[in-house]
């Protein structure tokens, strides 16, 4: 398993766009609407592993206000940009979902679907434990993709569209507070093997993301 992406949220794209450009030299691209009332922008990384930062912003506030997910999103972004949760890539999504169920005793929510990018490219995916991760804010959810070669092929175009001043090349790790679900955290699939630093004096949330770039390492923090 490896870190696939980290999700940052805000009411509008402007503060995230400005922060990532001014502090780190990162551009953004895409801007596809989602059925849940959000829209997704991406900070693409220059790596065949297709890592990225996902920037989730409000697209339809009425739709967001009609669901538990949407209301939580609006609450978490009310005071400005926030880290929301993060995803880990797995080669065995069904087996990973089963392990999550064994750890939590709850349905891991194994889902399969397809995203459509702004450029029309379709991205089939499967995910597990998103709702558990969303509530936790520290434990990751899990993803697999049906077209890894196609995903890798689009990286060059995404990099051109983003126009980075400094190219990010890898998600090197995360810094978080301890999970509220401490018993789950000790047994969460793959977590022990990932580059996650836990600060016991922090709250149950992501506090920083370490990024490798062509100009050296940088740390993304939010105000």
Number of C-alpha atoms within 10 A of each C-alpha: 15 18 25 22 23 21 19 23 25 24 22 18 19 10 13 23 17 14 17 18 16 12 12 20 16 22 23 24 21 17 19 18 20 17 11 17 20 25 20 23 24 22 24 32 27 20 16 16 18 18 24 21 21 21 27 30 27 24 20 16 16 12 15 20 16 12 13 10 16 20 15 16 23 19 10 17 20 13 11 14 22 24 23 25 22 24 22 21 21 22 12 12 19 17 12 23 22 16 16 24 16 15 17 15 10 11 15 25 15 17 15 14 11 12 15 13 16 14 9 9 12 14 16 15 15 17 24 26 23 21 14 19 19 18 14 18 23 29 29 27 27 29 26 21 20 14 12 14 10 13 16 15 12 14 19 15 11 18 19 13 14 19 15 19 12 15 24 28 22 23 24 17 17 22 20 22 19 22 21 16 14 11 11 15 17 12 15 20 23 15 17 11 9 14 15 19 14 18 13 11 9 14 15 19 21 28 19 16 20 18 20 17 20 11 10 11 15 15 16 14 16 15 7
